[in-house]
């Protein structure tokens, strides 16, 4: 569009790698109501040493609870780390790496505890949710602010829709992949997805200097 300026085009080129990373992130993260819910129901022993039992549904509360607890700490870490701000692309790459590691954890869980009499301890799935939530704190709020900062002025609303489309695309891709990998086990599914996601995270880290240069005028880290 002639309404988009040269610097705005540069910003959108930088946004591509961030958006792809977000799609992969949500492809794994949004399995909380899919394969992770199956794991909580059929592969987890919710009995705790404290005498109470965690229901499969209760695991869905781990993410919002951890967000409330950790959000101030992560915000403090972003603003105080060595007195300098962390570049946006580094936050994105870290989030993708974290969620990739969480996929490997789920692969290990499905491989080690197959259901029936072989059930995971109550804390395992909770730990996976916590790990994913840390990744979410590195990506979701940052993605919202970055989309606003990089969006062309004439297409600000459409850019926000593009950000929301990352989650929808991730969930849609997950559905397609799951439908076409019915012949493999859940462990193999998660191992493969985790490996691909980690490779993409490494690629985003490698491309970080270029990406950061494209958006330096709106995301220039400096002394706090």
C-alpha positions in Angstrom: 0.0 0.0 0.0 1.3 3.5 -0.8 0.1 4.4 2.8 3.0 2.3 4.2 6.3 4.2 4.5 9.8 2.8 4.0 10.6 2.5 7.7 7.3 0.9 8.3 8.0 -1.8 5.7 11.4 -2.4 7.4 9.5 -2.9 10.7 7.2 -5.4 9.1 10.1 -7.4 7.7 11.4 -7.7 11.3 8.0 -8.7 12.5 7.9 -11.8 10.2 10.3 -13.9 12.3 8.6 -12.8 15.5 5.2 -13.8 14.1 6.4 -17.2 12.9 7.9 -17.8 16.4 4.6 -16.9 18.0 2.7 -19.4 15.7 5.0 -22.2 16.9 4.7 -21.1 20.5 0.9 -21.2 20.4 0.9 -24.4 18.5 2.3 -26.1 21.6 0.9 -23.8 24.3 -2.7 -24.2 23.3 -2.5 -27.9 23.7 -3.4 -27.3 27.3 -7.0 -28.2 26.4 -6.0 -31.0 24.0 -3.2 -33.4 24.5 -2.2 -32.0 27.9 -5.8 -32.4 29.1 -5.7 -36.0 27.9 -2.4 -36.5 29.9 -4.0 -35.1 33.0 -7.0 -37.4 32.7 -5.4 -40.6 31.6 -1.7 -40.4 32.4 -1.6 -38.6 35.8 -2.1 -39.7 39.3 -3.4 -36.6 41.0 -3.0 -37.9 44.5 -0.7 -35.6 46.6 1.2 -36.4 49.7 -1.0 -33.8 51.5 -4.1 -36.0 51.4 -6.0 -34.3 48.7 -6.4 -35.2 45.0 -6.0 -32.9 42.0 -8.7 -33.4 39.5 -7.8 -33.3 35.8 -9.7 -30.0 35.4 -7.7 -28.4 38.2 -4.6 -28.4 36.1 -6.1 -25.8 33.9 -5.9 -23.4 36.8 -2.1 -23.6 37.0 -1.5 -21.2 34.1 -3.6 -18.3 35.4 -2.4 -18.7 38.9 1.3 -18.7 37.9 0.7 -15.7 35.7 -0.6 -13.7 38.7 2.4 -14.9 40.8 5.2 -14.5 38.3 4.2 -11.5 36.2 5.7 -9.0 38.6 8.9 -11.0 38.9 9.3 -11.3 35.2 8.6 -7.7 34.7 11.2 -6.8 37.3 13.7 -9.1 35.5 13.1 -7.4 32.2 13.6 -3.9 33.6 16.5 -4.7 36.0 18.7 -7.3 34.2 22.2 -5.8 34.3 20.7 -2.4 34.1 19.8 -2.8 30.5 16.6 -3.7 28.6 16.3 -7.1 26.9 15.8 -6.8 23.1 12.3 -7.9 22.0 13.6 -10.5 19.6 15.6 -12.1 22.4 12.4 -12.4 24.5 10.6 -14.0 21.6 13.4 -16.5 20.9 13.6 -17.3 24.6 9.8 -17.9 24.7 10.0 -20.2 21.7 12.9 -22.1 23.2 11.1 -22.5 26.5 7.9 -23.8 24.9 10.0 -26.2 22.8 11.6 -27.6 25.9 8.1 -28.0 27.4 7.1 -30.1 24.4 10.1 -32.3 25.0 9.0 -32.6 28.6 5.5 -33.7 27.5 7.1 -36.2 25.1 9.1 -37.6 28.0 5.8 -37.7 30.1 3.9 -39.7 27.5 6.9 -42.0 26.9 7.4 -42.7 30.6 3.8 -42.9 31.9 1.6 -44.7 29.4 -1.6 -44.8 31.4 -3.4 -47.6 33.2 -1.1 -48.5 36.2 1.7 -46.3 34.8 0.7 -42.8 35.9 2.8 -39.6 36.2 3.2 -38.1 39.7 0.8 -35.2 40.4 3.5 -32.6 40.1 4.8 -33.4 36.7 2.1 -31.8 34.6 2.0 -28.8 36.9 5.7 -28.2 36.3 5.1 -28.4 32.5 2.3 -25.8 32.9 4.7 -23.6 34.9 7.4 -23.8 32.3 5.0 -22.9 29.6 3.6 -20.0 31.6 7.1 -18.5 32.0 7.4 -18.7 28.2 4.0 -17.0 27.8 5.2 -14.1 30.0 8.2 -13.7 27.7 6.0 -13.6 24.6 2.3 -12.6 25.0 2.6 -9.1 26.6 5.7 -8.4 24.6 4.0 -9.4 21.4 1.1 -7.1 22.0 3.3 -4.1 22.6 5.7 -4.9 19.8 2.8 -5.3 17.3 1.6 -1.9 18.3 5.1 -0.4 17.9 5.9 -1.9 14.5 2.4 -1.6 12.9 2.1 0.9 10.1 0.0 3.8 11.2 -2.6 3.3 8.5 -3.0 -0.4 9.4 -2.8 -0.4 13.2 -6.0 -2.4 13.7 -5.2 -4.9 11.0 -1.8 -5.4 12.6 -3.4 -6.3 15.9 -5.6 -8.8 14.1 -2.4 -10.3 12.6 -1.1 -10.8 16.1 -4.3 -12.5 17.2 -4.0 -14.6 14.0 -0.8 -16.1 15.3 -2.7 -17.9 18.0 -5.4 -19.0 15.7 -2.9 -20.2 13.1 -0.9 -22.1 15.7 -4.1 -23.9 16.9 -5.2 -24.6 13.3 -1.7 -26.0 12.4 -1.8 -28.1 15.5 -5.1 -29.6 14.5 -3.9 -30.4 11.0 -0.6 -32.0 12.3 -2.5 -34.0 14.9 -5.0 -35.2 12.3 -2.2 -36.3 10.0 -0.1 -38.0 12.7 -2.6 -40.3 14.2 -0.4 -43.2 13.4 2.3 -42.1 15.7 2.2 -41.9 19.5 1.8 -38.8 21.6 5.4 -39.1 22.8 6.7 -39.1 19.2 4.4 -36.2 18.3 5.8 -34.0 21.2 9.4 -35.0 20.6 9.2 -34.1 16.9 7.3 -30.8 17.6 9.7 -29.9 20.4 12.8 -30.5 18.2 11.4 -28.4 15.3 10.5 -25.6 17.7 13.9 -25.6 19.3 15.6 -25.4 15.9 13.4 -22.4 15.0 14.2 -20.8 18.3 17.9 -21.2 17.5 17.3 -19.7 14.1 15.5 -16.7 15.7 18.5 -16.2 18.1 20.9 -16.4 15.1 18.8 -13.8 13.1 18.4 -11.6 16.2 21.1 -9.0 15.2 19.5 -8.4 11.8 15.9 -8.4 13.2 16.9 -5.9 15.9 18.5 -3.6 13.4 15.2 -3.5 11.4 13.3 -2.3 14.5 16.1 -0.4 16.3 14.3 2.9 16.1 11.3 1.5 18.1 13.1 -1.0 20.3 16.6 0.3 21.1 17.8 -1.2 24.4 19.7 1.2 26.6 20.4 2.1 30.2 17.4 2.0 32.5 
